[in-house]
């Protein structure tokens, strides 16, 4: 058997964190078993689906490195197929057209609610109505016994069939509902493993019934616990989840975010930092968590910093360039990346080397030392050790503690009070820039 997994987002917004983790795990499982990872766009929500959202999903996946083997397939391009399968189910007695008027259905549900019952469709009442022409198609759900499966994450799950009513599988306009479209697609695309969030657990028994009615082999199901925000609330598109591309824009590295998402609900021993390739070699469901994972922005920032420190300087320079307005020198990147949690922070810190600082006040006690230092720097060999010695010597000869000279020197040269080591800053700014900035400050 060739393992085939899929990621099937609805294009009603950006690619959020939970969806990205589902795609990450689906792809990793397929890769580990030499299978295929399929991308499918479930765009049947005509009111909310947009081309912009499709592009945002594709951009987010591409940035994260989640390449797919087949697709993207679009459900709205497959409408004839859903209608064909619905007709097959009707012919086999597994489905029927529902001519019950909307007003009658609403009245029935109101009565059920008034009696304290769960509102649901009543087949016996609904089939008293007759009609012709387009109408919703309902699936004839078995009412006796139970339906269940052995979930790869949660173990055995069962539902009484009596809790399930006859769901609409095809709307009157010929557009499939979610549970029907998913099953037809998974059968046609030979999906062997359905990996998704556990908010879909309640959909699964309905889908199993449709699979069986169509004579198709059931895929394996793996329902991942939800990701919670820092406040303990569910993380989702509707509950504050952040777009994957927002992390890109804030200067996170894709491999850091992918690494962090992999650790939300899955583990490989005590390993904290690992590559996408290692994830593909290791991923299984035996080590998937049964409990919700909590998204920790501080942990993500720490992990991103670790990746930044290891990243190639030329690559970071290229990433920082659009934020800075120019590409910083690799030497500047090398100096700053140990101090920057994100590429955005790196670019902001690099600005000191390429932007003239505003006017800075110089304490009277420091002016003589700065003037003497400037004179020494005119002829000094321009290398870090000598520059550091010159600053220390100027402070000592004018009876100043090092911070009394280094702090105003930092402000004069960069407009900032916090920088890397002052000798490193001097070296990278260069003689001409340092002498010019000191001269303006002392004028």
ZIVEN-V962769 format. One record per pair of residues at least 4 apart in sequence whose C-alpha atoms are under 6 Angstrom apart, sorted by sequence separation. I is the first residue (numbers start at 1). J is the second residue. D is the distance in Angstrom with one decimal. If there is no record, write none. Layout:
# ZIVEN-V962769
I_J_D + I_J_D
This chain:
# ZIVEN-V962769
23_27_6.0 + 31_35_5.8 + 45_49_5.7 + 55_59_5.9 + 62_66_5.8 + 90_94_5.7 + 113_117_5.3 + 123_127_5.9 + 151_155_4.6 + 170_174_5.8 + 171_175_5.4 + 185_189_5.9 + 186_190_5.8 + 212_216_5.9 + 228_232_5.3 + 229_233_5.4 + 235_239_5.6 + 237_241_5.3 + 248_252_5.3 + 255_259_6.0 + 263_267_5.6 + 279_283_5.6 + 321_325_5.6 + 333_337_5.7 + 351_355_5.8 + 389_393_5.9 + 396_400_5.9 + 400_404_5.9 + 402_406_5.9 + 403_407_5.5 + 410_414_5.7 + 411_415_4.2 + 439_443_6.0 + 30_35_4.6 + 61_66_5.0 + 89_94_5.0 + 90_95_4.5 + 112_117_5.0 + 150_155_5.1 + 151_156_5.9 + 170_175_5.8 + 176_181_5.5 + 186_191_5.0 + 211_216_5.3 + 228_233_5.3 + 236_241_4.9 + 247_252_5.5 + 321_326_4.8 + 340_345_5.4 + 395_400_4.8 + 411_416_4.9 + 30_36_5.5 + 43_49_5.8 + 89_95_5.3 + 90_96_5.4 + 113_119_6.0 + 150_156_4.2 + 170_176_4.4 + 228_234_4.4 + 229_235_5.4 + 235_241_5.2 + 321_327_4.2 + 340_346_5.1 + 411_417_5.7 + 30_37_5.9 + 112_119_5.6 + 149_156_5.8 + 169_176_5.8 + 170_177_5.8 + 228_235_4.9 + 395_402_6.0 + 410_417_6.0 + 149_157_5.7 + 169_177_5.2 + 227_235_5.5 + 148_157_5.4 + 27_37_5.5 + 109_119_4.8 + 148_158_4.0 + 317_327_5.7 + 147_158_5.6 + 169_180_5.2 + 317_328_5.6 + 147_159_5.4 + 146_159_5.5 + 146_160_4.3 + 146_161_5.1 + 7_23_5.4 + 145_161_5.8 + 314_330_6.0 + 144_161_5.8 + 313_330_5.5 + 143_161_5.0 + 143_162_4.9 + 267_287_5.9 + 313_333_6.0 + 5_26_5.7 + 266_287_5.7 + 373_394_5.9 + 266_288_4.3 + 265_288_5.6 + 266_289_5.7 + 320_343_6.0 + 324_347_5.5 + 265_289_4.8 + 141_166_5.3 + 198_223_4.6 + 369_394_5.6 + 100_126_5.3 + 140_166_5.4 + 193_219_5.2 + 197_223_5.2 + 198_224_5.2 + 3_30_5.9 + 139_166_5.3 + 192_219_4.5 + 193_220_4.7 + 194_221_4.9 + 195_222_4.8 + 196_223_5.2 + 197_224_4.6 + 198_225_5.4 + 320_347_5.2 + 138_166_5.8 + 139_167_5.7 + 179_207_5.9 + 193_221_5.9 + 196_224_6.0 + 265_293_5.5 + 309_337_5.7 + 100_129_5.5 + 138_167_5.4 + 264_293_5.4 + 309_338_5.4 + 38_68_5.9 + 99_129_5.7 + 138_168_4.2 + 4_35_5.6 + 6_37_5.5 + 37_68_5.4 + 38_69_5.8 + 99_130_5.8 + 137_168_5.6 + 138_169_5.5 + 3_35_4.5 + 4_36_4.8 + 5_37_5.0 + 6_38_4.4 + 7_39_5.2 + 8_40_4.6 + 9_41_5.6 + 10_42_4.8 + 37_69_5.3 + 38_70_4.8 + 39_71_5.1 + 40_72_5.1 + 41_73_5.9 + 43_75_6.0 + 99_131_5.8 + 137_169_5.8 + 2_35_5.5 + 4_37_6.0 + 6_39_5.7 + 8_41_5.4 + 9_42_6.0 + 10_43_5.7 + 36_69_5.8 + 39_72_4.8 + 40_73_4.6 + 41_74_4.9 + 42_75_5.5 + 137_170_5.1 + 136_170_5.7 + 136_171_4.5 + 388_423_4.8 + 12_48_5.2 + 136_172_4.3 + 305_341_4.5 + 387_423_5.5 + 12_49_4.6 + 98_135_6.0 + 135_172_4.4 + 11_49_5.0 + 97_135_5.8 + 98_136_5.5 + 134_172_5.3 + 14_53_5.7 + 97_136_5.7 + 98_137_5.9 + 366_405_5.9 + 384_423_5.5 + 13_53_5.0 + 97_137_4.4 + 384_424_6.0 + 12_53_5.9 + 96_137_5.5 + 11_53_4.9 + 14_56_5.4 + 15_57_4.8 + 96_138_5.5 + 11_54_5.2 + 14_57_5.8 + 95_138_5.5 + 384_427_5.8 + 95_139_4.3 + 95_140_5.0 + 94_140_5.2 + 256_304_5.1 + 360_412_5.9 + 357_414_5.6 + 357_415_4.8 + 352_414_5.1 + 227_292_5.6 + 228_293_6.0 + 229_294_5.8 + 225_291_5.8 + 226_292_5.1 + 227_293_4.9 + 228_294_4.6 + 229_295_5.2 + 225_292_4.8 + 227_294_5.7 + 228_295_5.9 + 153_222_5.4 + 151_221_5.3 + 152_222_4.7 + 151_222_5.4 + 353_429_6.0 + 252_342_5.5 + 251_342_4.9 + 251_343_4.2 + 251_344_4.7 + 250_344_6.0 + 22_196_5.7 + 60_244_5.8 + 60_245_5.6 + 5_191_5.6 + 4_191_4.9 + 4_192_5.2 + 5_193_5.3 + 3_192_5.8 + 64_254_4.9 + 16_241_5.9 + 16_242_5.8 + 16_243_4.6 + 15_243_5.7 + 16_244_5.6 + 14_243_5.7 + 15_244_5.9 + 21_261_5.7 + 32_280_5.1 + 31_280_5.8 + 32_281_5.4 + 28_280_4.6
